[in-house]
Amino acid sequence: MTALAAIKPPAFMHSDYGPALRPHVSETLDSMVSVPLTDFFPSFAPPITSGYPETLEADLERVRAETRKSLALVDMSNIAATDSVNILASEHGFGLMGGWPYAEMIKTIREVVIERTGCRKIHLRLAIYRGFREADEVAEHFGFNEAFEGRVKGLGPFDQGVEVETAIGPMYLIKRAFDAPKFIHAYYDDPREMYFNRLLYKSFKSFCMSYARYETRSVYHSMFGNRSGSVIPRALFDSDFIQSRYTFSSVLCTTPMGVVGVDATTDLYAIDRRITKSHLETYGRMQRLFAEIKDCVAVWDGGRWGYYLHGGGLIFGTLLTNHSDAFDLDQPVVAGFMQSPTNPVNFSRNKNLRGVVVNQAWVGAGIPYVTMPFTTPMYIVGEEQAQMWREDPTNPLLMDRAKVVDSLEQGITMACEKGQTDKLIVFDGSYGHLTCNQQLADLLKERAPAVDKQVGEELLPKWLAQRGLA
Amino acid sequence: MAIVKLVADYNADPCTGCKLCDIVCPSGAIRMEARKPVIADDLCIGCGRCVDRCPENIMWMKPRDEPLVTTVRAEEVDQDAVAALLLKAGIEASVSVCVCTLTPASEIAGAVIKGAQTLEEVCAMTGMRSGCGIYCVAPALRLLEAAGRDMTPPGQHRWYPTTLSLFDLSDEVCARYPDAYIAEDREVFDPGHKYGPLPKEIV
């Protein structure tokens, strides 16, 4: 075992949606370790980014180079010098490794399109989720206003819609996303809610989420199963409305190790096949490794909503749903709002998760969902954070159940005692390693070889075959 | 059901009357008078969307003196009518339409049976959309449509009439996307084969 002293995670953006920045777990608790993911799975290839704050500039230089290399092969003949083009970006990309790699890819796309086509009317459209101020925060933090000469606007699910005729009927996208005659799909491939999207045409998801009105998002989440829901983003992407405006896609490619490259082409279906295969091999192993955790306390320690904070490259939501094999398409429901009468699922409960300590995380967006504090003890560090949760209209009952603690150490002690566990896992935005305590590190190291074998020999062939990728 | 502990308020002096708070309010609690918002406390479900949207940053949420409980209880409405509406819409009664408040489909249907004419009225009666405000919309609109309510959008992009369900897809769509597990999911979510497309000529 080459467990390191706990590594400080990538710096994240301060936001009005979160508390004042606090010291990270890795800076506070001497007992924590960071285990390189290659200790679990030696086959994981090294990333092009280290994720260490002190090497950020070198990381971004490699992202720039990879973006340029990939874009060099892209046919941009459908962009004229006189055109006006929107680059569409999605909010979650700015939660990956502090957001800088995604931001760098976006800025580089603009530079290359100008160089290749002469087109200078390139606008950035930042799709955010709920908070209307988030886009301004992102634009300022990542220097987009300067990079795009002021051609930056945010857009959200409540903004004016545009009706789009699709094979499945009319759907509604956000008008501002498509207020230029052409657009570039600038995406990231974090599998994110893999228990919901099931890695079934995940690369298309923005077309029914980030770029879509809330009605379309509701149809996707609530009116279909989490397999059949894959028809909605594809129907939108295949529509005349989108195809007449679409130029190409550029996707920041990741594994749990970090950024591994950029995949750019006009053929989004081809990108999706490549990403899906890579994800099943890598994120699939990590997801099944998380399933070996039978008792633990999780710590939220980052600059996004707790549900979407990364640990070892996977979001907390993955831990919450680790009781199911998210990638096995023979399993009809892993998580979803449309519930089967014969297979009801409560996706915010995992009995193996014995408690959550909130060192720092954004409030809002209905996350962690109202049920979690009823089933999982939650401990909020500090009165300032507690007050934010009390005032969060999207989690109105959370503070009726959650306990306020004075310190991180106190919260962890109380959570472990109540949950009768000695294992801790931290979601602090880390890739390439998992920050946890020694007890959990030992368990995962012991179980990893069997997981590796099972995925490689049994699960991966099935997952690939189910998606026509064998 | 939602237990609403907060209510919106604002500072009238710097308000420019832009109406964005009115447009994003899910429960119809804000209306404009003389270019200023008027907030109906009994309709405010405490979502805070107006506060977040206000470009002047002059709105806030304040604690209520007593929580407002928004709910339609089962005993208030004809449960046979509720069941019939859910069947027509193809939605299971126990599904949490609003996952933030855990409001089940049966309660949303109950609000419609009780007389809700619009999405805003359903929100005010049940508290749905007081959380994220997003994922609950289509099932609620579908129940309103199944009850024959006017689905003409109210304008100013408050909402758009999208009620598509797994059970509406045509054979042509199923053939075009053969790897989308449409038939399989229909079997999972409707093993009794009791649901079908929503009739488009509902009176």
Contacts between the chains, C-beta under 8 A, distances in Angstrom:
chain1	res1	chain2	res2	distance
A	130	B	52	7.4
A	130	B	132	6.2
A	130	B	133	7.6
A	130	B	134	7.7
A	131	B	52	5.7
A	132	B	52	5.0
A	132	B	53	4.9
A	133	B	52	6.7
A	157	B	134	5.8
A	158	B	23	7.9
A	158	B	24	5.3
A	158	B	49	7.3
A	158	B	53	7.5
A	158	B	133	7.9
A	158	B	157	7.6
A	159	B	157	7.1
A	160	B	157	4.4
A	161	B	157	5.6
A	161	B	160	5.3
A	163	B	160	7.2
A	167	B	172	7.6
A	167	B	173	5.6
A	167	B	176	6.0
A	168	B	164	6.3
A	168	B	168	7.9
A	168	B	169	6.1
A	168	B	173	5.5
A	169	B	164	5.4
A	169	B	168	7.2
A	170	B	162	7.1
A	171	B	162	6.6
A	171	B	164	7.7
A	172	B	160	4.6
A	172	B	162	6.0
A	200	B	180	7.8
A	200	B	181	8.0
A	213	B	157	7.9
A	213	B	160	6.2
A	213	B	162	7.9
A	214	B	133	6.9
A	214	B	134	4.3
A	214	B	137	5.8
A	215	B	137	5.5
A	215	B	138	6.0
A	215	B	141	7.3
A	215	B	159	6.4
A	215	B	160	5.1
A	215	B	161	7.9
A	215	B	162	3.9
A	216	B	162	6.3
A	217	B	134	5.3
A	217	B	135	6.7
A	218	B	134	6.1
A	218	B	135	5.1
A	218	B	136	6.7
A	218	B	137	4.3
A	218	B	138	3.7
A	218	B	139	7.4
A	218	B	162	7.5
A	219	B	138	4.7
A	219	B	162	5.7
A	219	B	163	7.9
A	219	B	164	5.1
A	219	B	165	7.8
A	221	B	134	7.9
A	221	B	135	4.5
A	222	B	95	8.0
A	222	B	97	7.1
A	222	B	135	5.2
A	222	B	136	7.0
A	222	B	138	5.6
A	222	B	139	5.3
A	223	B	138	5.2
A	223	B	139	6.7
A	223	B	142	7.4
A	223	B	163	7.8
A	223	B	164	6.1
A	223	B	165	4.5
A	223	B	166	6.3
A	224	B	165	7.5
A	224	B	166	4.8
A	224	B	185	6.9
A	225	B	166	6.6
A	225	B	181	7.0
A	225	B	185	3.6
A	225	B	188	6.2
A	225	B	189	6.0
A	227	B	180	7.0
A	227	B	181	3.7
A	227	B	184	7.0
A	227	B	185	5.7
A	228	B	166	5.6
A	228	B	180	5.3
A	228	B	181	5.1
A	228	B	182	4.9
A	228	B	184	7.7
A	228	B	185	3.9
A	228	B	186	7.8
A	230	B	177	7.9
A	230	B	180	5.3
A	230	B	181	7.8
A	231	B	169	7.3
A	231	B	173	7.1
A	231	B	177	4.8
A	231	B	180	4.2
A	231	B	182	6.7
A	234	B	177	6.5
A	234	B	180	7.7
A	235	B	173	7.7
A	235	B	177	7.6
A	329	B	181	6.8
A	332	B	181	7.8
A	332	B	184	6.7
A	332	B	185	6.6
A	332	B	188	4.1
A	333	B	188	6.6
A	337	B	95	6.9
A	337	B	96	6.7
A	337	B	97	7.8
A	337	B	99	6.0
A	337	B	135	5.9
A	338	B	92	8.0
A	338	B	95	6.5
A	338	B	166	7.3
A	338	B	189	5.8
A	339	B	92	6.3
A	339	B	94	7.0
A	339	B	95	5.1
A	339	B	96	7.8
A	339	B	189	7.8
A	340	B	188	4.8
A	340	B	189	5.4
A	340	B	191	7.9
A	341	B	92	5.7
A	341	B	94	7.9
A	341	B	189	7.6
A	341	B	191	6.8
A	342	B	188	7.5
A	342	B	191	5.8
A	343	B	188	6.8
A	344	B	94	7.4
A	365	B	132	5.4
A	366	B	99	6.9
A	366	B	100	4.0
A	366	B	131	3.9
A	366	B	132	3.6
A	367	B	132	7.9
A	369	B	99	5.8
A	369	B	100	6.8
A	370	B	99	7.4
A	370	B	100	5.6
A	370	B	101	6.4
A	370	B	102	5.8
A	370	B	131	7.2
A	371	B	102	6.6
A	391	B	6	7.1
A	391	B	61	6.3
A	393	B	6	5.8
A	393	B	46	4.7
A	393	B	47	5.2
A	393	B	48	4.2
A	393	B	61	6.5
A	393	B	130	6.2
A	393	B	131	7.3
A	394	B	47	7.4
A	394	B	48	7.7
A	394	B	100	5.8
A	394	B	130	7.7
A	394	B	131	4.2
A	394	B	132	5.8
A	395	B	100	7.7
A	395	B	131	7.4
A	396	B	2	6.8
A	396	B	3	6.3
A	396	B	4	7.2
A	396	B	5	6.1
A	396	B	6	8.0
A	396	B	46	7.0
A	396	B	101	7.8
A	396	B	130	7.0
A	396	B	131	7.7
A	397	B	3	7.0
A	467	B	179	7.7
A	468	B	179	6.7
